[in-house]
């Protein structure tokens, strides 16, 4: 069974609703403006991750495995499999996975009829072992793990790997398969982005902010959320990105961080909150903008300005060596001083201040007050404090940034004001 995140489900739901309403709004070719079209062309010119970088990643994780006395690392199809091997594949009932030994060649397990497709994206030296429809992929995985019998240490399993794969493997191998989490190994590689990864994320963010600029200018009274989603996705594609998700939260629905099922339309005085992102060669953007159609009320302006100050405080707190949780605490303390609720309660900031981002839109570490991970140069995050008032409206502003030795650097400029959000 394929595992879907809440955001993925919302993206699919939005896409379905858009298909019904697609006749209402369409993006004209070139309508995003010359600057944004140029950004799209630049994004298309950014190179994907090379085979040499994939090999370097593999070497790093194997060194970590040796340091931690881990015999092998199990990866199912997904972003970590792509990160280390280049293989771009999806999850289904047919297992595609890789076993990375602490030393030596990777073993890839995949259905026999999928082998040619899997090899198309494989970027590292690997032994590809296939299974037919009436055979067991778990026997192949067990065989690959038994080959590491002389090597001390457990089997580390990547955190999103589905239970049935691990269960079958352990049943076949028996006591030898001492299973441990692979978070320290995988995060130890993926949390620090290379220059090539940062370039891909910059391209994705350039596209998303360009698409948002176009959509902001096009939103008008009478439009529905699905119509705006359609416009956002169409413009993102036009600029060269692959749409990944788009939440359009209108009016009272903006007080729900991930939306409401109740249909909403734009009217004068509406709060429009868009949270959206795309990918370029597998690397993600995640940007949110909030504004008011027509003249904002004093209350709307006040909340917007408070959220913006929280976003600024997050960046002012970020320094190499600082625990990432300190960023969340700094923003939360400021909001509480302004009279908003404590301890993630409403009305107030009910979610973390941000999250790691890279090949997945949500990655470790997280800007959450109890996360003690120290900031390092090369880490990438979202900066997305919000304030939500149930029954009224919510405001969220979000930009992504990466840590440097000199301090945080945003991929996109922060919103200027409620009147000039982009």
Sine and cosine of phi, psi and omega as CSV:
sin_phi,cos_phi,sin_psi,cos_psi,sin_omega,cos_omega
0.00,0.00,0.73,-0.69,0.00,-1.00
-0.97,0.24,0.69,-0.72,0.01,-1.00
-1.00,-0.07,0.81,-0.59,0.01,-1.00
-0.88,-0.47,0.68,-0.73,0.09,-1.00
-0.98,0.21,0.25,-0.97,0.05,-1.00
-0.86,0.51,-0.63,0.77,0.00,-1.00
-0.90,0.43,-0.65,0.76,0.02,-1.00
-0.89,0.46,-0.67,0.74,0.02,-1.00
-0.88,0.47,-0.66,0.75,0.02,-1.00
-0.91,0.42,-0.60,0.80,0.04,-1.00
-0.89,0.45,-0.72,0.69,0.01,-1.00
-0.90,0.43,-0.64,0.77,0.01,-1.00
-0.89,0.46,-0.67,0.74,0.02,-1.00
-0.90,0.43,-0.63,0.78,0.01,-1.00
-0.90,0.44,-0.62,0.78,0.01,-1.00
-0.91,0.41,-0.67,0.74,0.03,-1.00
-0.91,0.42,-0.60,0.80,-0.01,-1.00
-0.90,0.45,-0.61,0.79,-0.03,-1.00
-0.85,0.52,-0.56,0.83,0.01,-1.00
-0.94,0.34,-0.60,0.80,-0.13,-0.99
-0.98,-0.19,0.16,0.99,-0.17,-0.99
-0.87,0.50,-0.44,0.90,-0.01,-1.00
-0.93,0.37,-0.27,0.96,-0.09,-1.00
-0.97,0.25,-0.61,0.79,-0.09,-1.00
-0.63,-0.78,0.67,-0.74,0.10,-0.99
-0.61,-0.79,0.52,-0.86,0.01,-1.00
-1.00,0.01,0.80,-0.59,0.04,-1.00
-0.96,0.29,0.59,-0.81,0.03,-1.00
-0.83,0.56,0.75,-0.66,0.02,-1.00
0.98,0.19,0.02,1.00,-0.11,-0.99
-0.94,0.34,-0.25,0.97,-0.04,-1.00
-0.95,0.32,-0.16,0.99,0.05,-1.00
0.99,-0.14,0.42,-0.91,-0.12,-0.99
-0.89,0.45,-0.64,0.77,-0.02,-1.00
-0.90,0.43,-0.69,0.73,-0.05,-1.00
-0.96,0.28,-0.56,0.83,0.08,-1.00
-0.90,0.44,-0.62,0.78,0.06,-1.00
-0.90,0.44,-0.64,0.77,0.05,-1.00
-0.89,0.46,-0.64,0.77,0.03,-1.00
-0.90,0.43,-0.67,0.75,0.03,-1.00
-0.90,0.44,-0.63,0.78,0.04,-1.00
-0.90,0.44,-0.64,0.77,0.00,-1.00
-0.89,0.46,-0.66,0.75,-0.01,-1.00
-0.91,0.41,-0.37,0.93,-0.01,-1.00
-1.00,0.07,-0.19,0.98,-0.01,-1.00
-0.94,0.33,0.73,-0.69,-0.08,-1.00
-0.98,0.20,0.59,-0.81,0.13,-0.99
-0.94,0.34,0.15,-0.99,0.03,-1.00
-0.90,0.44,0.72,-0.69,-0.08,-1.00
-0.99,0.13,0.27,-0.96,0.09,-1.00
-0.89,0.46,-0.56,0.83,0.01,-1.00
-0.90,0.44,-0.64,0.77,0.02,-1.00
-0.94,0.34,-0.62,0.79,0.08,-1.00
-0.87,0.49,-0.66,0.75,0.02,-1.00
-0.90,0.43,-0.62,0.78,0.03,-1.00
-0.91,0.42,-0.62,0.78,0.05,-1.00
-0.89,0.46,-0.68,0.73,0.00,-1.00
-0.89,0.46,-0.68,0.73,0.03,-1.00
-0.89,0.46,-0.63,0.78,-0.01,-1.00
-0.92,0.40,-0.72,0.69,-0.05,-1.00
-0.93,0.38,-0.54,0.84,0.05,-1.00
-0.93,0.36,-0.59,0.81,0.08,-1.00
-0.91,0.43,-0.65,0.76,0.04,-1.00
-0.90,0.43,-0.62,0.78,0.02,-1.00
-0.89,0.45,-0.66,0.75,0.02,-1.00
-0.92,0.40,-0.65,0.76,0.02,-1.00
-0.90,0.44,-0.58,0.81,-0.05,-1.00
-0.99,-0.12,0.13,0.99,0.00,-1.00
0.80,0.60,0.84,0.54,0.08,-1.00
-0.93,-0.36,0.76,-0.65,-0.07,-1.00
-0.96,0.27,-0.66,0.75,-0.08,-1.00
-0.35,-0.94,0.34,-0.94,-0.01,-1.00
-0.84,-0.54,0.79,-0.61,0.02,-1.00
-0.98,-0.21,0.80,-0.61,0.03,-1.00
-0.81,-0.58,0.79,-0.61,0.14,-0.99
-1.00,0.01,0.24,-0.97,0.08,-1.00
-0.78,0.62,0.70,-0.71,-0.04,-1.00
0.45,-0.89,-0.19,-0.98,-0.12,-0.99
-0.91,0.41,-0.58,0.82,0.00,-1.00
-0.94,0.34,-0.60,0.80,0.08,-1.00
-0.88,0.48,-0.69,0.73,0.04,-1.00
-0.91,0.41,-0.65,0.76,-0.03,-1.00
-0.84,0.54,-0.73,0.69,-0.10,-1.00
-1.00,0.03,-0.50,0.86,-0.11,-0.99
-0.88,-0.47,-0.28,0.96,-0.09,-1.00
1.00,0.01,-0.23,0.97,-0.08,-1.00
-0.92,0.39,0.87,-0.50,0.07,-1.00
-0.98,-0.20,0.95,-0.30,-0.07,-1.00
-0.55,-0.83,0.31,-0.95,-0.02,-1.00
-0.95,-0.32,0.20,-0.98,0.01,-1.00
-0.99,-0.13,0.68,-0.73,0.09,-1.00
-0.49,-0.87,-0.19,-0.98,0.05,-1.00
-0.94,0.33,-0.27,0.96,0.04,-1.00
-1.00,-0.03,0.91,-0.41,-0.12,-0.99
-0.96,0.27,0.81,-0.59,0.28,-0.96
-0.87,-0.50,0.80,-0.60,-0.09,-1.00
-0.43,-0.90,0.17,-0.99,0.06,-1.00
-0.71,-0.71,0.58,-0.82,0.14,-0.99
-0.92,-0.40,0.89,-0.46,0.02,-1.00
-0.98,-0.19,0.91,-0.42,0.05,-1.00
-0.98,0.21,0.31,-0.95,0.02,-1.00
-0.90,0.43,-0.30,0.95,0.06,-1.00
-0.43,-0.90,0.71,-0.70,0.05,-1.00
0.93,-0.36,-0.17,-0.99,-0.13,-0.99
-0.98,0.19,0.54,-0.84,0.11,-0.99
-0.93,0.36,0.59,-0.81,0.13,-0.99
-0.93,-0.36,0.84,-0.54,0.01,-1.00
-0.95,-0.30,0.76,-0.65,0.04,-1.00
-0.93,-0.36,0.79,-0.61,-0.01,-1.00
-0.40,-0.91,0.40,-0.92,0.08,-1.00
-0.85,0.53,0.57,-0.82,-0.09,-1.00
-0.87,0.50,-0.61,0.79,-0.05,-1.00
-0.97,0.24,-0.18,0.98,0.04,-1.00
-0.99,-0.11,-0.13,0.99,-0.11,-0.99
-0.81,0.59,-0.74,0.67,-0.02,-1.00
-0.86,0.51,-0.63,0.78,0.00,-1.00
-0.93,0.36,-0.67,0.74,0.00,-1.00
-0.89,0.45,-0.65,0.76,-0.01,-1.00
-0.91,0.42,-0.43,0.90,-0.02,-1.00
-0.86,0.51,-0.56,0.83,-0.03,-1.00
-0.97,-0.26,-0.11,0.99,0.01,-1.00
-0.89,0.45,0.78,-0.62,-0.10,-1.00
-0.89,-0.45,-0.01,1.00,-0.04,-1.00
-0.80,-0.60,0.32,-0.95,0.08,-1.00
-0.91,0.42,0.79,-0.62,-0.08,-1.00
-0.45,-0.89,0.45,-0.89,0.13,-0.99
-0.99,-0.12,0.95,-0.31,-0.04,-1.00
-1.00,-0.04,0.88,-0.48,-0.02,-1.00
-0.90,-0.44,0.77,-0.64,-0.14,-0.99
-0.92,-0.39,0.40,-0.92,0.04,-1.00
-0.76,-0.65,0.62,-0.79,0.03,-1.00
-1.00,0.08,0.20,-0.98,-0.13,-0.99
-0.84,0.54,-0.50,0.87,-0.02,-1.00
-0.99,-0.16,0.27,0.96,0.01,-1.00
-0.92,-0.40,0.18,-0.98,-0.08,-1.00
-0.96,-0.27,0.87,-0.50,0.11,-0.99
-0.91,0.41,-0.42,0.91,-0.06,-1.00
-0.95,0.30,-0.52,0.86,0.12,-0.99
-0.89,0.45,-0.63,0.78,0.02,-1.00
-0.92,0.39,-0.68,0.73,0.04,-1.00
-0.89,0.46,-0.68,0.74,0.01,-1.00
-0.89,0.46,-0.65,0.76,0.03,-1.00
-0.89,0.46,-0.66,0.75,0.03,-1.00
-0.90,0.43,-0.61,0.79,0.01,-1.00
-0.95,0.31,-0.60,0.80,0.03,-1.00
-0.88,0.48,-0.48,0.88,0.03,-1.00
-0.91,0.42,-0.27,0.96,0.04,-1.00
-0.99,-0.11,0.27,0.96,-0.10,-0.99
-0.85,0.52,-0.52,0.85,-0.02,-1.00
-0.98,0.21,-0.20,0.98,-0.05,-1.00
-1.00,-0.08,0.76,-0.65,0.01,-1.00
-0.96,0.28,0.42,-0.91,0.11,-0.99
0.92,-0.39,0.25,-0.97,-0.06,-1.00
-1.00,0.06,0.01,-1.00,0.15,-0.99
-1.00,-0.07,0.86,-0.51,0.07,-1.00
-1.00,-0.03,0.73,-0.68,-0.06,-1.00
-0.89,-0.45,0.81,-0.59,0.04,-1.00
-0.86,0.50,0.64,-0.77,-0.27,-0.96
-0.88,0.47,-0.40,0.92,-0.03,-1.00
-1.00,-0.08,0.01,1.00,-0.01,-1.00
-0.89,0.46,0.74,-0.68,-0.08,-1.00
-0.94,0.33,0.54,-0.84,-0.12,-0.99
-0.86,0.52,-0.65,0.76,-0.12,-0.99
-0.89,0.46,-0.50,0.87,0.01,-1.00
-0.94,0.35,-0.74,0.67,0.01,-1.00
-0.90,0.44,-0.67,0.75,-0.03,-1.00
-0.88,0.48,-0.74,0.67,0.01,-1.00
-0.88,0.47,-0.68,0.74,-0.04,-1.00
-0.89,0.46,-0.73,0.68,-0.03,-1.00
-0.90,0.43,-0.63,0.78,0.01,-1.00
-0.88,0.48,-0.59,0.81,-0.03,-1.00
-0.98,0.21,-0.70,0.72,-0.09,-1.00
-0.98,0.21,-0.56,0.83,0.00,-1.00
0.99,0.13,-0.55,-0.83,-0.15,-0.99
-0.88,0.47,-0.45,0.89,-0.03,-1.00
-0.87,0.50,-0.46,0.89,-0.08,-1.00
-1.00,0.05,0.96,0.27,0.15,-0.99
-0.98,0.21,0.92,-0.39,-0.15,-0.99
-0.99,-0.17,0.72,-0.70,0.06,-1.00
-0.74,-0.67,0.38,-0.92,0.05,-1.00
-0.93,0.38,0.54,-0.84,-0.01,-1.00
-0.98,-0.20,0.20,0.98,-0.10,-1.00
-0.81,0.58,-0.71,0.70,-0.07,-1.00
-0.90,0.44,-0.61,0.79,0.01,-1.00
-0.94,0.33,-0.79,0.62,-0.09,-1.00
-0.93,0.37,-0.74,0.67,0.00,-1.00
-0.91,0.42,-0.54,0.84,0.03,-1.00
-0.87,0.49,-0.39,0.92,0.08,-1.00
-0.99,-0.11,-0.77,0.64,-0.19,-0.98
-0.96,0.27,-0.43,0.90,-0.08,-1.00
-0.92,0.38,-0.48,0.87,-0.04,-1.00
-0.98,-0.18,0.90,-0.44,-0.08,-1.00
-1.00,0.00,0.60,-0.80,0.07,-1.00
-0.99,0.13,0.14,-0.99,0.05,-1.00
-0.87,0.49,-0.61,0.80,0.01,-1.00
-0.92,0.40,-0.64,0.77,0.03,-1.00
-0.91,0.41,-0.69,0.73,0.01,-1.00
-0.88,0.48,-0.60,0.80,0.02,-1.00
-0.91,0.42,-0.64,0.77,0.03,-1.00
-0.93,0.38,-0.64,0.77,0.04,-1.00
-0.93,0.38,-0.60,0.80,0.06,-1.00
-0.88,0.48,-0.68,0.73,0.02,-1.00
-0.88,0.47,-0.69,0.72,0.00,-1.00
-0.89,0.45,-0.67,0.74,0.01,-1.00
-0.93,0.38,-0.61,0.79,0.06,-1.00
-0.87,0.50,-0.67,0.74,0.00,-1.00
-0.91,0.41,-0.71,0.70,-0.06,-1.00
-0.91,0.42,-0.68,0.74,-0.01,-1.00
-0.93,0.37,-0.55,0.84,0.07,-1.00
-0.91,0.42,-0.68,0.74,0.03,-1.00
-0.91,0.41,-0.65,0.76,0.04,-1.00
-0.89,0.45,-0.61,0.79,0.02,-1.00
-0.87,0.49,-0.68,0.73,0.01,-1.00
-0.92,0.40,-0.70,0.72,-0.03,-1.00
-0.92,0.40,-0.66,0.75,0.03,-1.00
-0.83,0.56,-0.66,0.75,-0.01,-1.00
-0.95,0.31,-0.36,0.93,-0.11,-0.99
-0.99,-0.13,-0.30,0.95,-0.06,-1.00
-0.93,0.36,0.73,-0.68,-0.01,-1.00
-0.55,-0.83,0.24,-0.97,-0.03,-1.00
-0.83,0.55,0.64,-0.76,0.02,-1.00
0.99,-0.17,-0.33,0.95,-0.03,-1.00
-0.96,0.29,0.55,-0.84,0.06,-1.00
-0.99,-0.13,0.27,-0.96,0.05,-1.00
-0.86,0.51,-0.72,0.70,0.02,-1.00
-0.87,0.50,-0.57,0.82,0.04,-1.00
-0.90,0.43,-0.63,0.77,0.00,-1.00
-0.94,0.33,-0.63,0.78,0.09,-1.00
-0.85,0.53,-0.71,0.70,0.00,-1.00
-0.86,0.51,-0.70,0.72,0.00,-1.00
-0.90,0.43,-0.67,0.75,0.00,-1.00
-0.90,0.45,-0.73,0.69,-0.03,-1.00
-0.92,0.39,-0.63,0.78,0.01,-1.00
-0.90,0.44,-0.70,0.72,-0.02,-1.00
-0.93,0.37,-0.64,0.77,0.05,-1.00
-0.86,0.51,-0.70,0.71,0.02,-1.00
-0.90,0.45,-0.67,0.74,0.01,-1.00
-0.86,0.51,-0.57,0.82,-0.03,-1.00
-0.99,0.10,-0.08,1.00,0.11,-0.99
0.96,-0.29,0.10,1.00,0.03,-1.00
-0.99,-0.17,0.32,-0.95,0.12,-0.99
-0.99,-0.16,0.93,-0.36,0.00,-1.00
-0.85,0.53,0.73,-0.68,0.00,-1.00
-0.94,-0.33,-0.65,0.76,0.02,-1.00
-0.30,-0.95,0.42,-0.91,0.08,-1.00
-0.43,-0.90,0.92,-0.40,0.11,-0.99
-0.97,-0.24,0.84,-0.55,0.10,-0.99
-0.90,-0.44,0.94,-0.35,-0.10,-1.00
-0.92,-0.40,0.88,-0.47,-0.10,-1.00
-0.91,-0.40,0.62,-0.79,0.15,-0.99
0.85,0.52,-0.77,-0.64,-0.03,-1.00
-0.89,0.45,-0.43,0.90,0.01,-1.00
-0.91,0.42,-0.36,0.93,0.02,-1.00
-0.93,0.36,-0.24,0.97,0.07,-1.00
-0.99,0.17,-0.13,0.99,0.10,-1.00
-0.98,-0.19,0.91,-0.42,-0.08,-1.00
-0.79,0.61,-0.53,0.85,0.04,-1.00
-0.88,-0.47,0.37,0.93,0.22,-0.98
1.00,-0.08,0.07,-1.00,-0.03,-1.00
-0.74,-0.68,0.44,-0.90,0.03,-1.00
-0.99,0.15,-0.16,0.99,-0.04,-1.00
-0.97,0.25,0.79,-0.62,-0.01,-1.00
-0.88,0.48,0.63,-0.78,0.01,-1.00
-0.70,-0.71,0.51,-0.86,0.10,-1.00
-0.77,-0.64,0.41,-0.91,0.00,-1.00
-0.97,0.26,0.68,-0.73,0.13,-0.99
-0.60,-0.80,0.23,-0.97,0.05,-1.00
-0.82,0.57,0.77,-0.64,-0.05,-1.00
1.00,-0.04,-0.06,1.00,0.01,-1.00
-0.91,0.41,0.67,-0.74,0.27,-0.96
-0.99,0.12,0.77,-0.64,0.09,-1.00
-0.92,-0.40,0.88,-0.48,0.04,-1.00
-0.87,-0.49,0.88,-0.47,0.04,-1.00
-0.89,-0.45,0.80,-0.59,0.06,-1.00
-0.85,-0.53,0.91,-0.42,-0.20,-0.98
-0.49,-0.87,0.34,-0.94,0.04,-1.00
-0.31,-0.95,0.29,-0.96,0.04,-1.00
-0.68,-0.73,0.05,-1.00,0.08,-1.00
-0.79,-0.61,0.51,-0.86,0.13,-0.99
-0.78,-0.63,0.91,-0.42,-0.07,-1.00
0.77,0.64,0.64,0.77,0.11,-0.99
1.00,0.00,-0.06,1.00,-0.02,-1.00
-0.96,-0.28,0.62,-0.78,-0.30,-0.95
-0.97,-0.23,0.43,-0.90,0.27,-0.96
-0.89,-0.45,0.29,-0.96,0.04,-1.00
-0.37,-0.93,0.97,-0.26,-0.08,-1.00
-0.75,-0.67,0.66,-0.75,0.10,-1.00
-0.83,-0.56,0.63,-0.78,0.11,-0.99
-0.69,-0.73,0.60,-0.80,0.04,-1.00
-0.78,-0.62,0.65,-0.76,0.07,-1.00
-0.43,-0.90,0.05,-1.00,-0.01,-1.00
-0.87,-0.49,0.70,-0.71,0.07,-1.00
-0.99,0.16,0.87,-0.49,-0.09,-1.00
1.00,0.00,-0.48,-0.88,-0.06,-1.00
-1.00,0.02,0.83,-0.56,0.05,-1.00
-0.92,0.38,0.52,-0.86,0.13,-0.99
-0.98,0.22,0.25,-0.97,0.05,-1.00
-0.86,0.51,-0.61,0.79,0.00,-1.00
-0.91,0.41,-0.71,0.70,0.01,-1.00
-0.88,0.47,-0.67,0.74,0.00,-1.00
-0.90,0.43,-0.67,0.74,-0.01,-1.00
-0.89,0.46,-0.72,0.69,-0.01,-1.00
-0.91,0.42,-0.68,0.73,0.01,-1.00
-0.85,0.53,-0.73,0.68,-0.03,-1.00
-0.90,0.43,-0.58,0.82,0.03,-1.00
-0.92,0.39,-0.68,0.74,0.05,-1.00
-0.88,0.47,-0.70,0.72,0.01,-1.00
-0.86,0.52,-0.68,0.73,0.01,-1.00
-0.90,0.44,-0.60,0.80,0.08,-1.00
-0.88,0.47,-0.65,0.76,0.03,-1.00
-0.89,0.46,-0.66,0.75,0.03,-1.00
-0.91,0.42,-0.66,0.75,0.01,-1.00
-0.88,0.47,-0.60,0.80,0.03,-1.00
-0.85,0.53,-0.71,0.70,-0.01,-1.00
-0.94,0.33,-0.59,0.81,0.02,-1.00
-0.91,0.40,-0.45,0.89,-0.02,-1.00
-0.99,0.13,-0.39,0.92,-0.12,-0.99
-0.96,0.27,0.90,-0.44,0.08,-1.00
-0.62,-0.79,0.53,-0.85,0.02,-1.00
-0.83,0.56,0.76,-0.65,0.00,-1.00
1.00,-0.09,-0.31,0.95,0.02,-1.00
-0.95,0.31,0.72,-0.70,0.09,-1.00
-0.87,0.49,0.68,-0.74,-0.06,-1.00
-0.88,0.47,-0.47,0.88,0.02,-1.00
-0.90,0.44,-0.40,0.92,0.01,-1.00
-0.90,0.43,-0.47,0.88,0.01,-1.00
-0.92,0.40,-0.73,0.68,0.03,-1.00
-0.89,0.46,-0.67,0.75,-0.02,-1.00
-0.90,0.43,-0.64,0.77,-0.02,-1.00
-0.89,0.45,-0.70,0.71,0.01,-1.00
-0.91,0.40,-0.70,0.71,-0.06,-1.00
-0.90,0.43,-0.66,0.75,0.02,-1.00
-0.90,0.44,-0.63,0.77,0.04,-1.00
-0.89,0.45,-0.72,0.69,0.00,-1.00
-0.89,0.46,-0.64,0.76,0.01,-1.00
-0.91,0.42,-0.58,0.82,0.07,-1.00
-0.90,0.44,-0.44,0.90,0.03,-1.00
-1.00,0.07,0.06,1.00,0.07,-1.00
0.99,-0.15,0.09,1.00,0.02,-1.00
-0.99,0.13,0.30,-0.96,-0.13,-0.99
-0.91,0.42,0.42,-0.91,0.03,-1.00
-1.00,-0.06,0.30,-0.95,0.19,-0.98
0.83,0.56,0.74,0.67,0.10,-1.00
0.90,0.43,0.32,0.95,0.00,-1.00
-1.00,0.04,0.24,-0.97,0.03,-1.00
-0.94,-0.35,0.50,-0.87,-0.04,1.00
-0.95,0.31,0.67,-0.74,-0.04,-1.00
0.36,-0.93,-0.44,-0.90,0.00,-1.00
-0.99,-0.14,0.97,-0.24,-0.13,-0.99
-1.00,-0.04,-0.10,0.99,-0.01,-1.00
-0.79,-0.62,0.14,-0.99,0.00,-1.00
-0.89,0.46,0.31,-0.95,-0.02,-1.00
-0.96,0.28,-0.35,0.94,0.02,-1.00
0.03,-1.00,-0.06,-1.00,-0.06,-1.00
-0.50,-0.87,0.40,-0.91,0.16,-0.99
-0.89,0.45,0.38,-0.92,-0.03,-1.00
-0.48,-0.88,0.50,-0.87,0.02,-1.00
-0.06,-1.00,-0.94,-0.33,0.10,-1.00
-0.97,0.26,-0.48,0.88,0.14,-0.99
-0.96,-0.27,0.54,-0.84,0.00,-1.00
-0.94,0.34,-0.44,0.90,0.10,-0.99
-0.86,-0.52,0.90,-0.43,0.02,-1.00
-0.70,-0.71,0.29,-0.96,0.14,-0.99
-0.96,0.27,0.47,-0.88,-0.07,1.00
-1.00,0.09,0.08,-1.00,-0.08,-1.00
-0.88,-0.48,0.65,-0.76,0.03,-1.00
-0.98,0.18,0.96,0.26,-0.08,-1.00
-0.75,-0.66,0.66,-0.75,-0.29,-0.96
-0.86,0.52,-0.39,0.92,-0.01,-1.00
-0.98,-0.17,0.17,0.99,0.04,-1.00
-1.00,0.03,0.91,-0.41,-0.10,-1.00
-1.00,-0.07,0.13,0.99,-0.01,-1.00
-0.85,0.53,0.82,-0.57,0.01,-1.00
-0.96,0.27,0.63,-0.78,0.03,-1.00
-0.92,0.40,0.69,-0.73,0.07,-1.00
-0.77,-0.64,0.49,-0.87,0.08,-1.00
-0.86,0.50,0.71,-0.70,-0.01,-1.00
0.98,-0.21,-0.23,0.97,0.09,-1.00
-0.96,0.29,0.57,-0.82,-0.01,-1.00
-0.83,-0.56,0.62,-0.78,-0.07,-1.00
-0.60,-0.80,0.30,-0.96,0.33,-0.94
-1.00,-0.03,0.43,-0.90,0.11,-0.99
-0.83,-0.56,0.99,-0.15,-0.20,-0.98
-0.64,-0.77,0.84,0.54,0.11,-0.99
-0.93,0.38,0.51,-0.86,0.06,-1.00
-0.62,-0.78,0.25,-0.97,0.13,-0.99
-0.74,-0.67,0.75,-0.66,-0.14,-0.99
-0.78,-0.62,0.76,-0.65,-0.01,-1.00
-0.88,-0.47,0.98,-0.19,-0.05,-1.00
-0.82,0.58,0.70,-0.71,0.00,-1.00
1.00,0.10,-0.16,0.99,0.00,-1.00
-0.87,-0.50,-0.99,0.14,-0.03,-1.00
-0.24,-0.97,0.15,-0.99,0.11,-0.99
-0.68,-0.73,0.40,-0.91,0.05,-1.00
-0.78,-0.62,0.77,-0.64,0.13,-0.99
-0.71,-0.71,0.71,-0.70,0.12,-0.99
-0.85,-0.52,0.69,-0.73,-0.09,-1.00
-0.53,-0.85,0.77,-0.64,0.16,-0.99
-0.67,-0.74,0.45,-0.89,0.03,-1.00
-0.99,-0.14,0.46,-0.89,-0.05,-1.00
-0.53,-0.85,0.31,-0.95,0.09,-1.00
-0.77,-0.64,0.51,-0.86,-0.06,-1.00
-0.99,0.11,0.70,-0.71,0.13,-0.99
-0.84,-0.55,0.20,-0.98,0.04,-1.00
-0.88,0.48,-0.48,0.88,-0.03,-1.00
-1.00,0.04,-0.14,0.99,-0.03,-1.00
0.72,-0.70,-0.02,-1.00,-0.03,-1.00
-0.96,0.28,0.54,-0.84,0.05,-1.00
-0.75,-0.66,0.85,-0.52,-0.02,-1.00
-0.99,0.14,0.51,-0.86,0.10,-1.00
-0.98,0.20,-0.45,0.89,-0.03,-1.00
-0.71,-0.70,0.48,-0.88,0.05,-1.00
-0.91,0.42,0.59,-0.81,0.08,-1.00
-0.91,0.41,0.44,-0.90,0.05,-1.00
-0.86,0.51,0.62,-0.79,-0.05,-1.00
-0.99,0.17,-0.76,0.65,-0.07,-1.00
-0.32,-0.95,0.13,-0.99,0.05,-1.00
-0.90,0.43,-0.41,0.91,0.03,-1.00
-1.00,0.08,-0.43,0.90,0.03,-1.00
-0.77,-0.63,0.95,0.31,-0.11,-0.99
-0.96,0.27,-0.22,0.97,-0.04,-1.00
-0.72,-0.69,0.00,0.00,0.00,0.00
